[in-house]
């Protein structure tokens, strides 16, 4: 059984930093794409960043480019999101996810929630 467990959320003042972690247990066969998504109250879930493990290629939403960094430690099977220069607009529930299958992994660049079949329970980030 595959499980994704996020941690590291919290409350921070604008300009501050947080580092989210997502520990993956179980085998996600053929899925080389993982991502971070966020959902603000009353808004749709959006793809913040994604990464292709094999190529170490990452993709970012324009709103976080230059402030957030996604990375993955394959030895620890853990996905990270380093968030710097946080803004109040970054507030929301953050979810890590893995692509549903190898085909959808090829679409990693578009960070579309529908391409991801494995999800964590989310961790709240509040920036004031």
N, C-alpha and C positions, 0 to 999 in steps of 0.2 A: 504494500500500500504506500502510495506516494504522499508525503506530507511536506508542506512548506510553512515554516514558522518564522514570522517577522519579529524583530525586536529593535529597540533603540529610539522609538518615538518619544515625544515629550513636548514640553512647552519651552519656548526660547524667545528671546527678544529679537526684534528685527536687526539684521546684521550678524547674527550669531550662526553657529554651525551645529549640525547633528549628523550622526552616522547611523544609517539603518543597516541591519543585517537580516539575512534570510537564510536559514539553515534548511537544507533539503535532505530529506531521508527517503529511502526507497530509490528505485531506478526509474528514470524517465528516459525510456529508450528512444533513441533517434532524435531527441529534442536538444538541439545545440543553441537555441535561442531562449534567453530569459530576459525579463524586463521588470521595471517598476512602474506602477500606475498610481494615480491618486484620484480621489473623488471628494470634492468639496460639497458641502451641504447644498442640496437642491440642484446640483450640476451632474453632468454625465462623467463617467470615468474616463480619464485621459491617460495616454501613454507618456510617461515622463522620460524614460530612458530604456534602451534595450541593448543587449550585447550578444554577439555570436562568439561562443566559447572558442571554437577552433581557430577562427581568424582573428580573435581578439579585436573585432570591429564593434564599435559602439555607435549608437544613434541617440540623439537628444531632441526633445521639443525645443523650439526657439525660445520659449519662456525660461528655460533653465540652462541653456547653452552657456558654458563658461563659468557656471556656478556649481553645477552638480557633476559628479563623476561616478559612473557605474563601473564596477569591477567584480571579478569572480575568482575565488580561490578554489581551484578544482580539487586540490588535495583535501581541503576541508569541506568541500561540497557546499560552499556558502557564497551567497551573492551579497554585494554591498552597494550602498548608495551614500556617497559622501556629499552632504549638502552644505554649502557655504553661502555667505551673504544672503541669508534667508530673508524673505519678505512676507508681509501678512498674506499676500495672495498665494503663498505656498501652503497655507493651512489646509488640512484635509486628512482623510484616511489614506494611508499609503499601503499598497498591496504589491507583493512580489508574485511573479507568475512565470510559468514555463510554457513554451509553445506546445500545441496539442500534438503535433506530429512532424516528421521531417519536412514535408511539403510546406507546412506553415512556417517552419523555421526559415525557409528561404525568403519569407516576407517580413523578416525581423525588422527591417528598416522602417516599416510603416507603423509599428507599435499599435496595432489595432487589437482591442480587447478580444474580438471574436476569434483571433488567431491563437489565443492562449487557452489551454485546456486545464491547466493545473494552477490553483490559486491558494495563497495563504489567507489567513483570517484578517489581516490588516493591522496596522499600528497607527495611532493618531499622532499627527504633528500639528502643533498650534504655535503660530508666530504672531506676537503682539508688538 
